[in-house]
Amino acid sequence: MVYAKLPALGSQNFPPSSGPWGLVKVRQIHLFFMLQKFNYVIYILIYVDDILITGSSVSVINNIIHSLQATIVVKDLGSLAYFLGIEALWCTDGMYLTQRKYIADLLKRSKMETLSPVPVQWPPTVDLILQMVL
């Protein structure tokens, strides 16, 4: 994850709509960019003054970070651990995303952390379908 003090949106050359990296804005998510080449893919998510850069090529990610450092103040925070209320748990076969910490903090703030969960019967005729919308 990268921490950066970003210039104001709409200022000169920001966000880098295509720039030297060839980033493509992903549909209606205005601050989510994707760079896809034949041998790698890079995703960049910008939220307020945080930038999340991930992808399949460490060298390309490092090149993007170095390019950003030439323009804005950037601090590389290393591997993703927690971003926008989502915790990233790394394992040998990839990464799991969870909101466990967010929920625990919410329960504590609501003074409900000592309550026990209650099982809920799910109707057997309901099918869950995963639908990705970008």
Backbone as a ProteinNet text record, in pm:
[ID]
protein_1_A
[PRIMARY]
MVYAKLPALGSQNFPPSSGPWGLVKVRQIHLFFMLQKFNYVIYILIYVDDILITGSSVSVINNIIHSLQATIVVKDLGSLAYFLGIEALWCTDGMYLTQRKYIADLLKRSKMETLSPVPVQWPPTVDLILQMVL
[TERTIARY]
84.5	0	89.1	42.8	120	41.6	108.6	45.8	99.3	12.1	57.4	-24.1	38.8	-32.9	-63.1	-188	-224.7	-262.7	-232.1	-281.5	-431.9	-495.9	-640.9	-683	-798.7	-850.6	-870.2	-838.1	-854	-733.7	-637.4	-518.6	-433.8	-333.8	-251.7	-200.5	-235.6	-191.2	-234.3	-344.7	-389.8	-541.4	-598.8	-530.7	-469.8	-370.2	-302	-390.1	-475.6	-577.6	-519.5	-415.1	-347.9	-198.9	-147.9	-10.9	91.2	205.6	312.2	283.8	184.6	158.9	53.4	-27.8	-135	-249.1	-280.2	-387.6	-522.8	-614.6	-749.9	-843.7	-930.3	-1028.5	-1133.8	-1166.4	-1260.4	-1401.6	-1479.9	-1621.3	-1653	-1751.1	-1795.7	-1725.5	-1625.3	-1548.3	-1435.3	-1451.9	-1365.8	-1221.4	-1194.3	-1058.4	-1006.2	-1050.7	-1000.3	-945.7	-816.1	-750.8	-694.6	-683.6	-630.3	-532	-421.3	-322.8	-308	-347.3	-342.6	-257.4	-153.7	-66.9	-73.6	-6.4	-17.3	40.5	134.9	196.7	177.1	99.4	71.2	-52.9	-104.9	-216.4	-187.9	-216.9	-195.7	-327.3	-363.4	-482.5	-439.1	-499.5	-469.9	-601.8	-616.3	-734.9	-692.6	-757.9	-726.1	-846.4	-823.3	-928.3	-870.4	-922.2	-878.3	-727.6	-646.1	-501.4	-429	-500.8	-441.3	-445.5	-341.1	-336.4	-305.3	-385.8	-360.6	-317.5	-198.4	-145.7	-118.1	-177.4	-155.2	-155.2	-106.3	-104.8	-14.5	9.4	84.7	233.8	278.4	419.2	477.2	564.1	627.2	713	782.5	869.8	789.2	673.3	588.9	532.2	489.8	440	548.3	671.9	782.2	810.2	799.9	818.9	712	588	479.5	503.5	543.2	571.5	684.1	791.7	902.8	858.5	771.8	719.3	634.2	553.7	472.2	560.7	668.8	758.8	823.6	835	892	793.2	664.2	559.6	500.5	478	411.7	488.5	457.7	519.7	453.7	533.7	482.4	558.9	485.3	547.1	493.3	580.5	540.6	520.4	398.4	366.4	380.7	431.8	453.9	326.8	322	207.9	80.2	-29.7	-160.1	-196.2	-242	-290.2	-434	-463.6	-594.3	-621	-735.5	-766.5	-917.1	-966.5	-1109	-1198	-1155.3	-1235.2	-1224.4	-1137.2	-1120.9	-981.3	-975.8	-849.5	-804.1	-677.1	-620.8	-538.4	-574.5	-503.5	-432.3	-298.8	-218.4	-196.6	-202.8	-175.4	-101.6	-66.1	15.1	-56.7	-188.1	-260	-324.4	-284.6	-338	-370.7	-479.8	-518.1	-668.4	-706.3	-846.5	-878.8	-993.3	-1038.8	-1152	-1143.7	-1245	-1272.6	-1390.2	-1424.5	-1434.7	-1365.3	-1368.1	-1331.8	-1221.7	-1177.4	-1279.7	-1332.9	-1434	-1556.9	-1603.3	-1721.5	-1692	-1573.6	-1536.2	-1532.6	-1474.9	-1471.8	-1612.4	-1697.9	-1836.3	-1912.7	-1895.2	-1960.3	-1909.6	-1780.1	-1723.3	-1776.2	-1779.6	-1829.7	-1977.1	-2052.3	-2194.5	-2218.3	-2106.5	-2113.7	-2188.9	-2164.1	-2230.6	-2130.9	-2001.8	-1899.5	-1915	-1988.2	-2004.9	-2126.9	-2206.5	-2325.3	-2286	-2370.5	-2344.3	-2417.6	-2356.3	-2425.8	-2544.2	-2641.1	-2759.8	-2766.2	-2778.8	-2789.1	-2920.1	-2912.3	-3030.1	-3050.9	-3172.1	-3204.1	-3217.7	-3140	-3146.8	-3241.3	-3338.3	-3432.8	-3359.5	-3387.5	-3314.8	-3341.8	-3446.8	-3480.1	-3412.6	-3337.8	-3271.3	-3130.2	-3096.7	-2962.6	-2888.8	-2762.2	-2679.3	-2597.9	-2592.8	-2519.7	-2419	-2293	-2188.2	-2193.7	-2208.5	-2214.7	-2114.8	-2015.3	-1913.8	-1959.4	-1960.6	-1997.6	-1883	-1826.3	-1719	-1767.3
-116.2	0	122.6	226.4	349	461.6	542.9	660.9	781.2	869.7	984.6	1107.3	1222.7	1349.1	1387.8	1371	1390.8	1535	1584.5	1715.4	1709.8	1824.7	1829.9	1767.4	1701.4	1642.8	1753	1723.5	1820.6	1911.4	1904.1	1987.1	1932.3	2003.2	1968.7	1824.3	1746.9	1608.1	1514.2	1545.5	1452.6	1442.8	1325.4	1197.4	1167.1	1077.2	1047.4	964.9	1031	961.7	857.6	886.8	782.1	794.7	914.5	945.2	845	840.5	751.9	604.7	573.7	434.4	368.1	445.8	388.2	335.5	405.2	361.4	381.4	292.8	302.2	317.4	420.2	439.6	330	264	152.2	204.4	194.1	233.9	354.9	341.7	457.3	475.2	394.8	412.9	508.1	635.1	739.1	732.9	674.8	671.3	528.8	444.8	308.6	291.3	261	250.3	109.8	69.7	-61.9	-49.5	-117.9	-126.7	-274	-312.7	-454.1	-470.5	-551.2	-586.6	-737.6	-789.6	-933	-1019.4	-967	-1051.7	-1001.6	-896.4	-850.1	-761.7	-742.1	-650.3	-573.4	-443.4	-356.8	-284.8	-277.2	-204.8	-92.6	24.8	138.5	194.9	200.9	256.9	379.9	492.3	617.2	656.5	678	720.6	829	949.1	1067.1	1084	1055.8	1070.3	936	828.4	694.4	637.9	568.2	498.5	353	265.3	122.1	76.2	21	-28.8	-177.1	-258.1	-401.3	-457.9	-576	-638.2	-757.9	-805.5	-929	-907	-782	-755.1	-657.9	-709.7	-626.4	-518	-550.1	-450.2	-335.4	-363.4	-256.3	-172	-236.7	-162.8	-69.9	-119.3	-35.5	79.8	57.3	164.8	273	231.7	328.2	408.4	341.5	412.1	512.5	473.7	565.9	683.7	659.1	768.2	863.5	808.1	892.7	977.8	917.9	989.8	1109.9	1106.8	1220.2	1335.7	1308.5	1409.3	1453.6	1357.9	1386.4	1318.4	1357.4	1295.4	1159.6	1052.8	916.5	841	763.9	675.2	535	441.4	303.7	234	185.2	119.3	-31.9	-83.4	-227.1	-302.7	-427.3	-513.4	-463.5	-481.7	-440.3	-516.7	-443.7	-506.2	-462.7	-334.2	-280.2	-158.8	-153.6	-43.2	-26.2	94	126.5	28.6	-9.2	-99	-245.1	-277.6	-416	-463.4	-575.7	-633.6	-738.2	-734.1	-831.5	-932.4	-1059.3	-1167	-1249.7	-1254.5	-1323.8	-1468.8	-1558.9	-1699.8	-1754.3	-1879.4	-1935.5	-1936.5	-1947.7	-1953.4	-1820.8	-1710.2	-1580.6	-1492.8	-1421	-1323.4	-1334.2	-1323.8	-1320.2	-1179.7	-1129.3	-997.7	-1018.3	-947.1	-962.6	-828.4	-814.3	-695.5	-729.5	-833.9	-880.4	-769.1	-698.1	-590.4	-476.9	-441.7	-335.7	-372.3	-496.5	-541.7	-544	-592.9	-595.5	-453.8	-359.1	-219.1	-160.8	-194.2	-145.8	-201.2	-330.1	-390.4	-328	-302.9	-242.6	-100.5	-23.4	114	117.4	12.9	2.7	-66.2	-101.9	-172.9	-305.7	-375.4	-502.4	-616.1	-593.8	-694.7	-820	-814.9	-932.9	-1016.3	-967.8	-1042.8	-1164.4	-1266.9	-1389.4	-1385.9	-1444.4	-1451.5	-1547.1	-1526	-1610.2	-1673.6	-1806.1	-1869.6	-1831.1	-1813	-1777.2	-1885.8	-1936.8	-2040	-1975.7	-2024.6	-1973.4	-2061.3	-2001.9	-2084.3	-2169.2	-2300.1	-2388.4	-2359.1	-2285	-2258.6	-2132.6	-2061.4	-1937.2	-1969.2	-1930.4	-1949.3	-1816.2	-1819.9	-1701.9	-1703.6	-1588	-1577.3	-1465.2	-1495.2	-1394.2	-1315.4	-1183.6	-1098.6	-984.9	-978.9	-874.5	-756.4	-637.8	-517.3	-419.3	-377.8	-279.1	-150.3
0	0	0	-64.6	-76.8	-12	67	124.4	49.1	6.7	-70.4	-34.8	-38.1	-30.5	-173.8	-213.1	-352	-380.3	-502.3	-541.5	-559.1	-562.8	-577.4	-709.5	-708.6	-831.6	-934.3	-1057.2	-1163.6	-1179.5	-1088	-1102.5	-1216	-1251	-1366.2	-1358.2	-1459.6	-1475.1	-1363.2	-1295.1	-1192.5	-1192.8	-1187	-1187.3	-1323.2	-1327	-1452.6	-1544.9	-1624.1	-1702.7	-1796.6	-1861.5	-1938.5	-1914.6	-1926.6	-1889.4	-1939.9	-1873.9	-1920	-1893.9	-1813.1	-1775.9	-1862.4	-1933.5	-2013.5	-1929.2	-1819.3	-1730.3	-1796.7	-1767.2	-1818.6	-1700.4	-1704.4	-1598.7	-1610.2	-1500.7	-1502.1	-1483.2	-1587.6	-1593.8	-1508.6	-1416.4	-1341.2	-1207.6	-1180.2	-1058	-1094.2	-1065.1	-1119.7	-1072.8	-959.8	-911.4	-898.2	-988.5	-998	-1139.1	-1147.2	-1276.5	-1294.1	-1420.1	-1450.8	-1566.8	-1555.5	-1662.1	-1694.9	-1816.2	-1852.6	-1978.2	-1965.7	-2076.9	-2094.5	-2195.2	-2222.5	-2111.6	-2030.8	-1928.5	-1785.6	-1764.3	-1628.4	-1626.9	-1506.9	-1485	-1356.4	-1356.7	-1241.3	-1211.4	-1083.1	-1039.3	-945.9	-963.1	-876.4	-826.5	-694.6	-631.2	-553.3	-578.8	-509.5	-425.4	-296.1	-204.9	-114.6	-125.9	-53	-72.3	29.2	11.3	22.2	-3.9	-4.8	-145.9	-182.9	-311.3	-282.4	-335.2	-326.4	-464.9	-474.7	-601.1	-584.1	-670.3	-664.7	-805.8	-820.2	-951.7	-955	-1074.9	-1091.6	-1118.6	-1128.4	-1155.7	-1053.4	-967.7	-865.4	-929.6	-1037.5	-1101.1	-1160.1	-1220.6	-1274.5	-1160.7	-1051.9	-935.3	-883.2	-869.9	-822.5	-917.7	-1050.1	-1147.3	-1131.7	-1108.5	-1089	-961.7	-853.5	-727.9	-747.5	-817.2	-841.6	-928.4	-1026.9	-1109.7	-1027.6	-937.7	-849.7	-758.3	-707.8	-617.4	-685.2	-817.4	-890	-897.5	-872.5	-886.1	-753.2	-662.8	-535.5	-422.1	-297.3	-180.9	-158.6	-160.9	-150.8	-43.2	35.4	133.6	108.4	78.5	52.9	186.7	212.5	339.1	331.3	219	207.1	173.8	211.3	179	245.2	176.4	225.1	352.4	452.7	575.9	604	584.3	618.9	531.2	463.3	372.7	364.6	393.6	384.5	460.5	579.6	662.5	625	530.6	487.2	526.2	595.4	639.2	537.7	500.6	407.7	486.3	475	542	435.6	443.6	343.5	383.3	285.5	307.5	185	186.8	78.3	-55.9	-56.6	-184.1	-222.2	-159.7	-198.5	-79.2	-93.1	7.8	32.7	158.3	195.6	243.1	201	245.2	344.5	457.2	560.7	626.5	682.4	759.9	908.7	950	1088.5	1187	1160.7	1250.2	1252.3	1137.2	1128.7	1211.9	1197.8	1273.1	1422.9	1460.9	1603	1660.4	1586.2	1630.9	1641.1	1545.4	1546.6	1666.5	1695.9	1812.6	1942.7	1950.1	2070.2	2090.1	1982	1989.2	2030.1	1990.8	2024.7	2157.9	2227.3	2355.7	2340.9	2230.8	2203.3	2184.6	2218	2190.6	2275.3	2387.1	2472.6	2433.3	2339	2298	2215	2217.8	2142.6	2008.8	1906.2	1776.9	1784.6	1698.7	1693.1	1554.4	1547.8	1416	1347.5	1217	1137.8	1033.4	1026.8	927.6	791	693.4	557.4	476.8	407.3	329.3	225.5	219.3	127.5	-19.8	-49.8	-189.3	-243.7	-160.5	-203.3	-249	-370.8	-424	-423	-380.3	-383.4	-513.5	-579.7	-704.7	-692.1	-722.6	-719.9	-849.1	-837	-955.4	-935.9	-1022.9	-1016.6	-1101.3	-1041.6	-1114.4	-1099.8	-1210.7	-1209	-1267.5
[MASK]
++++++++++++++++++++++++++++++++++++++++++++++++++++++++++++++++++++++++++++++++++++++++++++++++++++++++++++++++++++++++++++++++++++++

